[in-house]
Amino acid sequence: MLLGYWTHAGVDAVITDAVGPGPRAIHRRSSFVPDYDFHDAEIHLRYMRSGRRLEYMGDWHTHPTGPPMLSRKDRRTLAVIATHAPARAPTPVMAIFAGRRTWRLTVWRGMLRPPSVERKRGVVLAVATLRVKLFG
């Protein structure tokens, strides 16, 4: 998972912490289930250490043999995060590391949109890539 904060009224995402899967995570070739208890404890610990500034921003994962593009499953995950009130992340971030020999990082931001007249049911999620700046 990714922790950090938004600046400038939600324009810039500052990611300060990337947390791994946790010791009880389930890894499969095309799916992943995190260790939720571990993540909950890490969010609480890092939130308190930061003076209550850091918040849950979203998730990260790899596409070892695929492109750094959002899959349907990734889009659904962003929509679930955005609509899950306890996550408090209405504009979640998803970082994807992809590549075989050369790895590339792409970061996406999900934004909920109201359903249109043509599509009256379901959640409509718009996505956009975010520019990445690394600070050392």
C-alpha positions in Angstrom: 0.0 0.0 0.0 1.0 3.6 -0.4 0.9 6.3 2.3 1.4 10.0 1.9 -0.7 13.1 1.4 -2.2 15.4 -1.2 -1.0 19.0 -1.7 -2.5 21.9 -3.5 -6.2 20.9 -3.2 -5.6 17.4 -4.4 -3.4 18.2 -7.4 -0.1 16.7 -6.3 0.2 13.3 -4.5 3.3 13.0 -2.2 4.0 9.3 -1.5 6.3 9.0 1.5 5.8 5.3 2.3 5.4 2.1 0.3 4.4 -0.8 2.5 4.9 -4.4 1.3 2.3 -7.2 1.3 2.7 -8.4 4.9 3.7 -11.8 6.2 0.3 -13.5 5.6 -0.4 -12.1 2.1 -1.5 -14.6 -0.6 0.4 -14.3 -3.9 -0.8 -15.9 -7.1 0.3 -15.5 -10.7 -2.5 -13.1 -11.5 -3.9 -12.1 -8.2 -2.9 -10.9 -4.7 -4.6 -10.7 -1.3 -2.7 -8.5 1.1 -2.3 -9.2 4.8 -5.0 -6.8 5.9 -4.2 -7.0 9.6 -0.6 -6.1 8.9 -1.7 -3.2 6.7 -4.1 -1.9 9.3 -1.4 -1.9 11.9 1.1 -0.2 9.6 -1.3 2.5 8.7 -2.0 3.2 12.3 1.7 3.1 13.3 2.9 5.4 10.5 -0.1 7.8 10.9 0.7 8.3 14.5 4.5 8.6 13.9 3.8 11.3 11.2 1.9 13.5 13.6 -1.4 12.4 11.9 -0.3 13.7 8.6 0.1 10.6 6.5 -2.9 8.9 5.1 -3.7 5.8 2.9 -3.3 6.9 -0.7 -3.8 3.6 -2.6 -1.8 0.5 -3.7 1.1 -0.6 -5.7 1.9 -3.9 -7.4 4.0 -5.3 -10.3 3.2 -6.5 -13.8 6.4 -8.6 -14.3 5.5 -9.8 -17.8 3.1 -7.1 -18.9 2.8 -3.4 -19.6 2.5 -0.7 -17.0 -1.2 -0.2 -17.9 -4.2 -0.6 -15.7 -6.0 -3.9 -16.1 -9.7 -4.3 -15.6 -9.0 -5.8 -12.2 -6.8 -2.7 -11.4 -9.6 -0.4 -12.4 -12.1 -2.3 -10.3 -9.7 -2.1 -7.4 -9.4 1.7 -7.8 -13.2 1.9 -7.8 -13.5 -0.2 -4.7 -11.0 1.9 -2.9 -12.7 5.1 -4.0 -16.1 4.0 -2.8 -15.0 2.2 0.4 -15.6 4.9 3.1 -13.2 3.5 5.7 -10.3 3.8 3.2 -10.9 7.6 3.1 -9.3 7.7 -0.4 -11.9 9.1 -2.8 -9.1 9.7 -5.4 -6.9 6.7 -4.9 -3.5 6.2 -6.4 -2.2 3.0 -8.0 1.5 2.5 -8.9 2.5 -0.2 -11.3 6.0 -1.5 -11.8 6.2 -3.3 -15.1 8.9 -4.8 -17.2 11.1 -7.8 -17.8 14.7 -6.5 -18.0 14.0 -2.8 -17.7 11.4 -1.9 -15.1 9.1 1.1 -15.5 7.0 2.9 -13.0 3.6 4.3 -13.9 1.3 5.9 -11.3 -2.4 6.3 -11.9 -5.1 8.3 -10.1 -8.7 7.2 -10.0 -11.5 9.7 -9.9 -15.2 8.9 -9.5 -17.6 10.5 -11.9 -21.4 10.6 -11.6 -23.1 8.1 -14.0 -24.2 9.7 -17.3 -27.6 9.6 -18.8 -26.6 6.7 -21.0 -25.1 4.7 -18.1 -27.4 5.1 -15.2 -26.1 2.2 -13.1 -22.7 1.4 -11.6 -19.7 3.4 -10.7 -18.0 5.4 -13.4 -14.2 5.7 -12.8 -12.0 8.1 -14.8 -8.2 7.5 -14.6 -5.3 9.7 -15.4 -1.5 9.1 -15.1 0.4 11.2 -12.6 3.8 12.6 -13.2 6.4 10.9 -11.1 9.3 12.8 -9.4 11.7 10.9 -7.2 13.3 12.6 -4.3 16.5 11.2 -2.8 
